[in-house]
């Protein structure tokens, strides 16, 4: 039986956390703590948000693994991710539906779909033992550019941290190759200890700290990562 996907995500986050230096850990911890209020973790607009709460709680368990034992499994999905989309299928899958096979055509996943959707499809195929859609694996690999980052679509002007994190995790999950993205991820570190969504952004939140650590834990660990 395969390790549950959510736990594999947690393992990748822990690998990312172990890769960074003590100074970097201190900066990341401080930023995450700054995002937690008496009413819970806040979004980029500064308001308590259940969606961001789940990222904050997972990060707490990454920093202190004993917290994992007291966590209540919960998935808060943004309303835009409808039940009939690949995202809706994926979140139902995470909530206990690791069953049967999953084919691209059943979910309307094409070669021009988003990187996130490709990752959802391939992760479900891997976990259910369905024959991987090799064309989609190659499409995902081709989304990585010379910086090491992945683009959200073929037409996206620049790579972003979210797409990079989920792509690296998925390619590692299915045993496919990707170039080292450490310099790309490191370039997204901000002075406040958070990670920026793209190189054009100067803000962060707990969701993007999650993606930063996930990316570091899913790329080739060639060296310790220092806080810039």
C-alpha positions in Angstrom: 0.0 0.0 0.0 1.3 3.4 -0.9 1.9 6.1 1.7 -1.1 8.5 1.8 -0.5 11.5 -0.4 -1.0 14.0 2.4 1.7 12.4 4.5 4.1 12.4 1.5 3.5 16.1 1.2 4.4 16.4 4.9 7.5 14.4 4.4 8.6 16.7 1.6 8.0 19.8 3.8 10.2 18.2 6.5 12.9 17.6 3.9 12.7 21.2 2.9 12.8 22.4 6.5 15.9 20.2 7.2 17.7 21.6 4.2 17.7 25.2 5.4 20.3 26.6 7.8 19.5 27.5 11.5 19.4 31.2 10.6 16.9 30.5 7.8 14.8 28.4 10.1 14.7 31.3 12.6 13.6 33.7 9.9 10.9 31.4 8.6 9.5 30.6 12.1 9.4 34.3 12.9 7.5 35.1 9.8 5.0 32.3 10.3 4.5 33.4 13.9 3.8 37.0 12.7 0.9 35.6 10.6 -0.9 34.0 13.6 -3.4 36.1 15.6 -5.8 35.4 18.4 -8.3 34.7 15.7 -6.1 32.4 13.7 -3.8 32.7 10.7 -4.3 35.6 8.3 -4.4 35.9 4.6 -2.4 38.3 2.5 -5.0 41.0 3.2 -4.5 40.6 7.0 -7.8 38.9 7.8 -8.2 35.6 9.6 -9.0 32.9 7.0 -9.8 29.2 7.4 -8.0 28.5 4.1 -4.7 29.9 5.4 -5.3 28.4 8.9 -4.7 24.9 7.5 -1.3 26.0 6.0 -0.3 27.6 9.3 -1.1 24.5 11.3 0.8 22.2 8.9 3.8 24.4 9.1 3.6 24.3 12.9 3.8 20.5 12.6 6.7 20.8 10.2 8.6 22.9 12.7 7.6 20.7 15.7 6.8 17.1 14.5 5.1 16.2 17.8 2.3 18.6 16.7 1.3 16.2 14.0 -0.2 13.9 16.5 -2.6 16.5 17.7 -3.7 17.8 14.3 -7.2 17.3 13.2 -7.2 16.4 9.4 -9.1 19.1 7.6 -9.2 20.4 4.0 -10.6 23.8 3.3 -11.1 24.2 -0.4 -11.6 27.5 -2.2 -15.2 27.7 -3.5 -13.9 28.2 -7.1 -12.7 24.6 -7.1 -16.0 23.0 -8.2 -16.9 19.4 -7.7 -16.7 18.5 -11.4 -13.2 20.0 -12.0 -10.0 18.2 -11.6 -9.4 20.1 -8.4 -12.8 19.0 -7.0 -11.9 15.4 -7.9 -8.5 15.7 -6.3 -9.7 17.1 -3.0 -12.3 14.3 -2.7 -9.5 11.9 -3.5 -7.4 13.3 -0.6 -10.4 13.1 1.7 -10.4 9.3 1.4 -11.1 8.4 -2.2 -7.8 6.8 -3.1 -9.7 4.3 -5.2 -10.1 3.1 -8.8 -8.1 4.5 -11.8 -8.0 8.0 -13.1 -7.7 8.9 -16.8 -7.0 12.2 -18.4 -10.1 12.2 -20.6 -12.4 11.6 -17.6 -11.3 14.9 -16.1 -11.0 16.9 -19.2 -7.2 17.3 -18.7 -5.5 18.4 -21.9 -1.9 19.2 -22.7 -2.7 22.9 -22.5 -4.2 22.7 -19.0 -2.7 24.3 -16.0 0.4 22.9 -14.2 -1.7 22.4 -11.0 -4.3 20.4 -12.9 -1.6 18.2 -14.5 -0.1 17.6 -11.1 -3.5 16.6 -9.6 -4.0 14.1 -12.4 -0.6 12.5 -12.2 -0.6 12.3 -8.4 -4.0 10.5 -8.5 -2.8 8.2 -11.2 0.3 7.3 -9.2 -1.5 6.7 -6.0 -4.2 4.5 -7.6 -1.7 2.5 -9.6 -3.2 3.7 -12.9 -0.9 3.7 -15.9 0.7 7.1 -15.9 -0.1 9.4 -18.8 3.4 9.8 -20.2 2.4 12.6 -22.5 1.3 14.6 -19.5 4.5 13.8 -17.6 6.5 15.2 -20.5 4.2 18.3 -20.7 4.9 18.9 -17.0 8.6 18.6 -17.4 8.6 21.1 -20.3 7.0 23.7 -18.1 10.4 24.1 -16.3 12.5 26.9 -17.7 16.2 27.7 -17.4 15.8 29.4 -14.0 14.6 26.1 -12.5 11.0 27.4 -12.0 7.9 26.1 -13.6 5.2 28.1 -15.4 1.5 27.8 -14.6 0.7 27.4 -18.3 2.6 27.3 -21.6 1.6 31.0 -22.1 2.5 32.2 -18.6 5.1 35.0 -18.9 7.2 33.9 -15.9 7.5 30.9 -13.6 5.9 31.1 -10.1 6.6 29.4 -6.7 3.3 27.6 -6.4 3.6 25.9 -9.8 7.2 25.1 -9.1 6.5 23.5 -5.8 3.6 21.2 -7.0 5.5 20.3 -10.2 8.7 19.3 -8.4 6.7 17.3 -5.8 4.7 15.5 -8.5 7.7 14.7 -10.7 9.5 13.3 -7.7 6.4 11.3 -6.7 6.1 9.6 -10.1 9.9 9.1 -10.5 10.4 11.6 -13.3 13.4 14.0 -13.6 13.5 17.7 -13.0 16.4 20.2 -12.9 17.5 21.6 -9.5 15.3 24.5 -8.6 17.2 25.5 -5.4 18.4 28.9 -6.7 15.0 29.7 -8.1 13.3 29.0 -4.7 16.0 30.9 -2.8 15.5 34.0 -5.0 11.9 34.2 -3.7 12.9 34.6 -0.1 11.9 38.0 1.3 13.6 40.1 4.0 10.7 39.2 6.4 11.4 35.5 6.2 8.5 34.7 3.9 8.5 33.5 0.3 7.1 35.7 -2.6 4.7 34.2 -5.1 6.8 35.5 -8.0 9.9 37.6 -8.5 7.6 40.6 -9.2 5.9 40.3 -5.8 7.1 41.7 -2.5 4.6 40.1 -0.1 4.1 36.6 1.4 1.8 34.6 3.6 1.8 31.2 5.2 0.6 29.5 2.0 3.7 30.6 0.2 6.0 29.5 3.0 4.4 26.1 2.6 5.2 26.2 -1.2 8.7 27.4 -0.6 9.5 24.5 1.8 7.6 22.0 -0.4 9.8 23.0 -3.4 13.0 22.8 -1.4 12.0 19.3 -0.1 11.2 18.1 -3.6 14.2 19.3 -5.6 17.7 17.8 -5.6 19.3 18.4 -2.2 22.8 19.4 -3.3 23.6 21.8 -0.4 22.2 23.5 2.6 20.1 26.5 1.8 21.0 29.8 3.5 18.7 32.7 4.2 19.5 35.6 2.0 
